[in-house]
Amino acid sequence: MAEFTMELNDEQKEVRDWLHGFAADVIRPAAAEWDEREETPWPVIQEAAKVGIYSLDFYAQQYFDPTGLGIPMAMEELFWGDAGIALSIVGTGLAAVGVLANGTEEQIGTWIPQMYGDANDVKVAAFCSSEPDAGSDVASMRARAVYDEAKDEWVLNGTKTWATNGGIANVHVVVAVVDPELGSKGHASFIIPPGTEGLSQGQKFKKHGIRASHTAEVVLDNVRVPGSCLLGGKEKLDERLARAREKARQGGERVKNAAMATFEASRPAVGAMAVGTARAAYEVALDYATTREQFGRPIVDNQGVAFQLADMRTSIDAARLLVWRASWMAVNGKPFTAAEGSMSKLFASETAKKVTGQAIQILGGNGYTREYPVERMHRDAAIYTIFEGTSEIQRLVIARTLAGVPIR
Ligand SMILES: Cc1cc2nc3c(=O)[nH]c(=O)nc-3n(C[C@H](O)[C@H](O)[C@H](O)COP(=O)(O)OP(=O)(O)OC[C@H]3O[C@@H](n4cnc5c(N)ncnc54)[C@H](O)[C@@H]3O)c2cc1C
């Protein structure tokens, strides 16, 4: 087990500086353009692929960093550059993690490379769980997967929504109901290979922020995939369903005293994205406050401005500490007895929303225009309190974990 440390080692510092350079030189200068265009920034993804940032190797290296700091450090730097473009770069990683976490070695080896493509022909992947009537309430999911034993195929029907890269992905990972009696325990994940008939893109959403990231509905109309596309395989699924049925027969699940490990492990990564956006806005505000003069002195000489900056920086540092702690816990298999992963996401996302708003205030009229990046950062920051579980759901998870009542 790696000791918890707040100091990056030399190798991590090198990676951080390299990522920061890419974020500053390639991502940030392209941010305003792709925000206006509201399109996937393929040339930037391609650039990231060329230098090795958009690749499974890079992602896996950070994911398996024993200190737990690899992913949060990478997310913070890329999202410091720009949230919409960074999400276009890391969105595939979210789908890849779904396969890494639940897939067999063969599935990992077959599908993850197809999610990324290569530097000359980049591809993206999508993770599709949310539905129009099943957002926070995942258990009310309706998309169905039915096994056709004669053909060893799964048949999927339903509508997914809010899918990052949905419809433009080479590989889609889709969560569907295999046993409606079991609520969220009756769900399973499927790979939908490139070009599969019956999968189509529905509405593409025009969004408030992260506009460079493609978000769309995904319609599944009698989508047939081979049995081998069930993540983890049929045997494992049957065993899991049998255990869930047995538990249901015994009168429901026993009270847990630790939050669900999978979500707790993935949420700090979103917290780190929020820290990146918050830090970016804070830096712009600090720079502006020390150079903009009113009443014959820099505006930072006014306590009303200086104290805001002090609070902004304090919250950002506190958010990063919560994110790093939770990431370290996840990598080292520590039980999340106080839902520390949810805590980090809650605090960091609320911090990003607040800090980016404060940055607009410090820049005055300029902050409100698209001549300066903080209004975009403020629009972008709003997503962090919504996706991967809203702030209300994080509070619910934290509270239920503390109280020792089951989290559904
Ligand atoms: C840009 C974007 C990208 C996304 N990317 C993906 C993706 O790639 N894949 C994917 O599967 N999903 C994705 N999502 C979906 C996202 O995870 C959901 O939007 C989110 O889980 C909230 O669900 P909902 O929008 O249906 O809101 P709802 O669940 O309808 O919630 C509406 C409001 O009610 C509150 N609320 C609901 N239940 C409770 C409760 N019990 N107690 C207190 N308050 C409650 C919520 O906090 C929220 O404020 C994305 C969403 C967006 C906007």
The ligand as an SDF file (V2000), in Angstrom:
LIG
                    3D

 53 58  0  0  0  0  0  0  0  0999 V2000
  -23.5240   17.1220  -20.2640 C   0  0  0  0  0  0  0  0  0  0  0  0
  -23.9460   15.8200  -19.6640 C   0  0  0  0  0  0  0  0  0  0  0  0
  -23.1960   14.6720  -19.9210 C   0  0  0  0  0  0  0  0  0  0  0  0
  -23.6070   13.4500  -19.3920 C   0  0  0  0  0  0  0  0  0  0  0  0
  -22.9110   12.3100  -19.7180 N   0  0  0  0  0  0  0  0  0  0  0  0
  -23.4410   11.1070  -19.3860 C   0  0  0  0  0  0  0  0  0  0  0  0
  -22.8750    9.9050  -19.9140 C   0  0  0  0  0  0  0  0  0  0  0  0
  -21.8690    9.9290  -20.6240 O   0  0  0  0  0  0  0  0  0  0  0  0
  -23.4900    8.7230  -19.6340 N   0  0  0  0  0  0  0  0  0  0  0  0
  -24.6010    8.6640  -18.8430 C   0  0  0  0  0  0  0  0  0  0  0  0
  -25.0970    7.5570  -18.6210 O   0  0  0  0  0  0  0  0  0  0  0  0
  -25.1550    9.7780  -18.3160 N   0  0  0  0  0  0  0  0  0  0  0  0
  -24.6040   11.0030  -18.5790 C   0  0  0  0  0  0  0  0  0  0  0  0
  -25.1800   12.1480  -18.0800 N   0  0  0  0  0  0  0  0  0  0  0  0
  -26.3900   12.0460  -17.2710 C   0  0  0  0  0  0  0  0  0  0  0  0
  -26.2340   12.5180  -15.8270 C   0  0  0  0  0  0  0  0  0  0  0  0
  -25.5100   11.5890  -15.0870 O   0  0  0  0  0  0  0  0  0  0  0  0
  -27.6400   12.7940  -15.2920 C   0  0  0  0  0  0  0  0  0  0  0  0
  -28.0820   13.9940  -15.8950 O   0  0  0  0  0  0  0  0  0  0  0  0
  -27.6820   12.9090  -13.7880 C   0  0  0  0  0  0  0  0  0  0  0  0
  -27.4670   11.6540  -13.2020 O   0  0  0  0  0  0  0  0  0  0  0  0
  -28.9900   13.4840  -13.2520 C   0  0  0  0  0  0  0  0  0  0  0  0
  -30.0880   12.8350  -13.8060 O   0  0  0  0  0  0  0  0  0  0  0  0
  -31.3010   13.6870  -14.4320 P   0  0  0  0  0  0  0  0  0  0  0  0
  -30.6970   14.6590  -15.3740 O   0  0  0  0  0  0  0  0  0  0  0  0
  -32.2910   12.7540  -14.9650 O   0  0  0  0  0  0  0  0  0  0  0  0
  -31.8820   14.5130  -13.2320 O   0  0  0  0  0  0  0  0  0  0  0  0
  -32.9970   14.0170  -12.1800 P   0  0  0  0  0  0  0  0  0  0  0  0
  -32.6020   12.7090  -11.5970 O   0  0  0  0  0  0  0  0  0  0  0  0
  -34.3380   14.1150  -12.8020 O   0  0  0  0  0  0  0  0  0  0  0  0
  -32.8730   15.1300  -11.0590 O   0  0  0  0  0  0  0  0  0  0  0  0
  -33.4720   16.4140  -11.1810 C   0  0  0  0  0  0  0  0  0  0  0  0
  -33.2420   17.1650   -9.8600 C   0  0  0  0  0  0  0  0  0  0  0  0
  -33.8620   16.4540   -8.7900 O   0  0  0  0  0  0  0  0  0  0  0  0
  -32.9200   16.1640   -7.7840 C   0  0  0  0  0  0  0  0  0  0  0  0
  -33.2220   14.8740   -7.1500 N   0  0  0  0  0  0  0  0  0  0  0  0
  -33.5310   13.6960   -7.7620 C   0  0  0  0  0  0  0  0  0  0  0  0
  -33.7120   12.7330   -6.8450 N   0  0  0  0  0  0  0  0  0  0  0  0
  -33.5040   13.3010   -5.6440 C   0  0  0  0  0  0  0  0  0  0  0  0
  -33.5290   12.8260   -4.2950 C   0  0  0  0  0  0  0  0  0  0  0  0
  -33.8230   11.5430   -4.0080 N   0  0  0  0  0  0  0  0  0  0  0  0
  -33.2840   13.7030   -3.2850 N   0  0  0  0  0  0  0  0  0  0  0  0
  -32.9860   15.0080   -3.5600 C   0  0  0  0  0  0  0  0  0  0  0  0
  -32.9400   15.5120   -4.8160 N   0  0  0  0  0  0  0  0  0  0  0  0
  -33.1980   14.6720   -5.8290 C   0  0  0  0  0  0  0  0  0  0  0  0
  -31.5820   16.1260   -8.4980 C   0  0  0  0  0  0  0  0  0  0  0  0
  -30.4930   16.3330   -7.6080 O   0  0  0  0  0  0  0  0  0  0  0  0
  -31.7540   17.2600   -9.4960 C   0  0  0  0  0  0  0  0  0  0  0  0
  -31.4870   18.4880   -8.8720 O   0  0  0  0  0  0  0  0  0  0  0  0
  -24.7490   13.3860  -18.5610 C   0  0  0  0  0  0  0  0  0  0  0  0
  -25.4790   14.5580  -18.2920 C   0  0  0  0  0  0  0  0  0  0  0  0
  -25.1010   15.7530  -18.8510 C   0  0  0  0  0  0  0  0  0  0  0  0
  -25.9430   16.9700  -18.5760 C   0  0  0  0  0  0  0  0  0  0  0  0
  1  2  1  0
  2  3  1  0
  2 52  2  0
  3  4  2  0
  4  5  1  0
  4 50  1  0
  5  6  2  0
  6  7  1  0
  6 13  1  0
  7  8  2  0
  7  9  1  0
  9 10  1  0
 10 11  2  0
 10 12  1  0
 12 13  2  0
 13 14  1  0
 14 15  1  0
 14 50  1  0
 15 16  1  0
 16 17  1  0
 16 18  1  0
 18 19  1  0
 18 20  1  0
 20 21  1  0
 20 22  1  0
 22 23  1  0
 23 24  1  0
 24 25  2  0
 24 26  1  0
 24 27  1  0
 27 28  1  0
 28 29  2  0
 28 30  1  0
 28 31  1  0
 31 32  1  0
 32 33  1  0
 33 34  1  0
 33 48  1  0
 34 35  1  0
 35 36  1  0
 35 46  1  0
 36 37  1  0
 36 45  1  0
 37 38  2  0
 38 39  1  0
 39 40  1  0
 39 45  2  0
 40 41  1  0
 40 42  2  0
 42 43  1  0
 43 44  2  0
 44 45  1  0
 46 47  1  0
 46 48  1  0
 48 49  1  0
 50 51  2  0
 51 52  1  0
 52 53  1  0
M  END
$$$$
